[in-house]
Amino acid sequence: MSISSHSSGSSWELIRSSPKVVALPKQTGRLYESEDVQLLCHFISHTSQNLFLQSELIWSRDAVSLAFQHDFLMHAILALSACHLKYLSPQTPSYKLLETHHLERSLQSYRETLRSGVPLSRRDAIIATSFLLAFQACANPVFDPENPLINNLLSLMNGIRTVVASGYGTKSVFDRVLKEPLMLPSKTPVDGPGFDLILMLNTHQPLEIAEETKNLYVRVIESLSTIIDLTRKTYEEGGSPTPDEDLTGYADSLGMVMRWLCFIPPDFVTYINTCEPRALIIMAYYYAAVGTLVNTTAAGKWWWVERPPYMIQSISDYLGPPWATWMLWPRSRIPHMATRQGFKDG
């Protein structure tokens, strides 16, 4: 199956009509090829429609426009488009090769850019690239306790916090998802899965943790409880999707949970990367909630569908019997999550 078979004529019209989008920019050592133009068309007409905030034209219009000024963003767009095509046509090996090439080029340029600071002129392009690379990581889940940084989803999402802080008070196309408050409204869980996590902190004995670390975990659990309760009320107990008034203004449920990843405390990310058992279990509960939301409200989010069950199962296998009691709820949610086939047309 060719790339063009997934792309529509409207994409070409958008490219032709935009004063900034007249030709892909030249890159040192390699020019963009015709297949890359086709990847861009596919991104505009298909891939961009399956990312959160798509109704805001952030990806198909704003990100693409910025990409013609910032090569790291252009390569991120092309890499994610190739990843999407790989998902739609896994029997076509060229998509994987294109994905790998553009991902490497994006990461190289992205890291070089970050080393020179975050000027306001590049802020939105860096945020867009961080999100797109995060979508890429979601679509290619990896859990490797020996090399926990190999999948850099949390670092990418949490790094957006620093970029946002560097331009605090300035207007951004991402204002709707990155505006204050930086964390979701918190609530102290009194029952259900959130309360189980608090119980784990207070009763599980195999590994002691410092009081400061426990307090950090409690803050994370309290922010996560909003997502867990929304999941339970809306989809497990048969209620209607009416989140608390404090959540009005969030673009959609998937945007809300992506926002959570952006603003979890950096110290918590460090504990995840060192595979601290309690931190991993908290993340397993996050994936259980997200997997349910994706299954019910985010049809077409192909880049999420495989990650939640994969991460829950991997964390459970890694922690083993000593922590099995606390993994019961996340594991129980796996059979209710969407399958790859269910999102095949995403």
N, C-alpha and C positions, 0 to 999 in steps of 0.2 A: 504493500500500500504506500502510495506516495504521500509526501507531506502536503502537497497541494490538494489532495482529496479531502483533507480535514479543514481546509481554509476556504473562506468565502470571498467573492469578488468585492464585497464591501470593504474588506481589509485593504485591498489594493487601492480603492478609491480614497480611503483615509490617508494612505501613504502619499498618493499623488496630490491630494488637496492641501496637505499641511506644508506651510512655508519652511518649516524646520526639517521635515522628513523628506528629503529629496534623494539621499543616497546614504547607505550605511557608511560610517566614518572609517577611514583607513587605520589599520593597526600595524605596529612595527612587526616585521617578520611574516605577516600574513594578512592578506586582504579578506574582508568578508566575502563569502561566496554566495551564489544564487540560492543555495539551500538555506543560507542564513536569512535571506530575505523572506523565504517561505516560512521559516520558523517564526519570524516576526509577525507575518500575516496570521499564522495559527495562534500566536499569543493574543493578538488583538481581537480576533473573532471568536476564539474558543477558550483558551487557557485563562484569560483575564476575567471571563464570566464566571469562573468557578473559584475565585478567591474572595475572601470576605471584603466587604465594602465595595463590591462590584457596581452597585447601583450609583455610586458616587463618581464613576468614571475615573477613579484614581489610577487604576492599572492600565486601562486601554487608552486613556488620553494623557493624563498627567505624567505617569511613569514613563510612557513611551517618549513623550516630548523631552523629558529630562535625560533619557538614555542617549539622545543624540548629542548631548553635551558631556556625558560622563560614561566612558567606556566600561567601567566596572559594572554599571547598571545595565548597559546593553548586553553584556555577556551573561549577566544573571537572568535577564529576560529570555534570552535565547536558550540558556541551559534549562530553565524551567519549562519552556515550550517543548524542547526535545524530551524532557522527562515525561511530560504529559503524553506526547506521542508514543513514547516507549510503553507507557501504561496502557494506551489504547491498542497498540500493536506490538506486543512483546516479542513476536516472531521476527521483527525487523531489527537486525543488529545495528544498523547505522544510527538509529536514534540514541542508543547507549553511547556510541562513540562521539556523537555530537554533544550529548549532555556532558560527558566527561571533559571534552575539550573546552567548552564554554565555561563550565564550572571552575576549572583550573585557572583559566584566564581571568575570570571574575574575582576569584579569591586572591590571586596575585596582585591585581590592580587595587582591589578593595583594601588589602592590608597595607599596601604602600601608601594609599591615600590616608588611612587612619593614622599612620606614623607621623604624618605631617600636620595632624590636628584636624579639627572639624570646623572649617570656616562656614559662615551662614550660607554662602553661595552654594555649598555642597550638602547642606544639612538634609534637605528632602531627598536628594539622590542617595545619600548614605542610608537614611531610614528605609527607603524603598528597597534598596539592595539587601539590607538586613532582613527585611520581611521575606523577600523572594528567596534568599538563601535558606531561610528558616523553612519555607514551604518545601524547598528541595530536600532538606534534612528530614522533614516529616514524611515525605514520600519514599525515603530510603532509610527506614529505621535500622539502627544498629545498637546493640547493647554488648559492650565488651569491658568487663570489670578490670581487665589487665591494661586497657587503654581507653579509659572512660571519656577522653576528650575527642575520640575519633568521630563521634556524632555531636556536633557543636550547636545543637538546637538551642539549649538553654543559654549558652554564652552569647549566641547571636541575638536572641530575644532580649536578654537582660542588658546587652550592650546598647540597645535602643534607649534605655534609661539614661545613659551617659550622654548620648547624642542629643536627646530632648533637653536635658539639663543645660547643655552648652548653649542652647539657643532659647532659653526660657523667656517667654513673653513675646516672641516673634511669631508671626503667622506661618502656619504650615498646612499643606494639603492633608496632613494626617491629624489635624486638630481634633476631629470627631472621635478618634480612637485613643488619642494620647493626651487629652485634656485632663486637668485636675478633676477629682482627686486621683492621684497616681495609683492607688490601690482600690479594688472593689470595696463596697461597704462591707464591714466585718460584722460577724455575729457570733456569739458564744454558743456552740452547739449544746443542746440539752438532750438530744436523742439521736438515733440513727447512726450512719457511718461517721459523721464528724465527731460525735461523742465517743465512738469507738477509738478514734485516733487519740483523743485526749486521755482516754482510759489506758491506752498503750503507753503513753508517756509516763503515766503515774504508777503503772503496775508491772510493766515488763522489766525483768531483772538481768538477763544475760549480759548486757553491756550497759555500764553506767554512763550517763551523760551529765555534763556540767549544767548548773542551774541556768546560766546564760543561754546555753544552747537550747534547753527546754523552753525557755521563754520565747526564743526565736521561733521554734517549732509551733508553739501555741499561736503566735501571731499569724503564721502562715496558714495554720489550720482554720483559724477564725475567718480569714479572707476566703479560703477555699470553701468554707461551709455555705457561703452564698451560692456558689455554683452547684454544690452537692444538693442543697435544698431545692434549687430550681429544677434540677434533674428529677428528684424524687417526686415533687409536687406535680410537675407537669407530665412526666412520662411513665413513672412507675405506679403512681396512685391514680392515674386517669384524670387528673385535673386539667384545667385550661391553661395555656401559656400566658400567665399574668404575673411576671416578676414584680418584686417590690418596687414602689415608686422611685426609690433611690437608684434603680437601674435604668430608668427611662433615659433615653438619649444614647444608649449603647446601640451600635448599628444593628447587631444581630447577636444571637447567642454564641456563635463561633467567634465573632469579633470580641465578645466579652471574655471568652476563655483565652484567646490569644493575648489580650490585654493583660490578663493575669500573669502570663509568662514574662511579659515585658518588665513587670514591676515587682516580682518577688525579690526579696532581699538578696544582694550578691553573696552574703555569707551562706545562705541556704543553697545557692548554686554550687558553692564550694563543697558543701557536705554531700550534695548529689554526685559531684565529680569524684569524690573520694569513696563513694559507695557506702556511706553511713546507712545502716539498715533502716532506721526510723525515717530518715529523709527519703529513701527509696520507697518506703511504704506510703508515705504521704503522696509522692508522685504517682504511685499506682492508683490511689484513690482519685487523683486528678484525672488520670487517663480513663478510669471507669466512668466518671461523670461525663467527660468529653466524648467518650465512645458512644454513650447513650444519646447525647445531644446531636452528634453527627448522624447517628442512625435515624433520628426522628425529624430533625429540623434542617439539616444541611445537605440534602440530597445533591449529589454532584461534586461534593468536596473530595475528589479522588485522592488528593494529597494527604488527607487525614485518615482515610478508612483503614489502612493497614497498621498504622502506628499504635493506637490504643491497645488492641488485643496482643500485639507483639510485645509491647513494653510490659504489660501486666504479666504475661506468661514468663517473660525473661526475668523479671524481678523476682517472681515467685520461685522459679527454678534456682536462681542464684542464692536466695536467702534460705531456702530449704525448710525442713520441719520445725526448727526452733521459732520461726516467725509465721508459721502456717495459719494460726488462728486469726492473725491480723490481716491476712490476705484473702479471707473468705469472701468478703463483699466484692472486692475488685474481680476476683475470679468468677464469682457468680454472675457478673455482668457480661462476660465474654460471649456466652451463647446468644445474647440479645443484641449484639453489635452487628452493624452492617458488614456484609461480605464484599470482597473485591468484585464479584460478579454483579452485586447489586448496584455498583457505581460504574459499571463498564461504559455506560454512555455519558459519563460526566465530562 
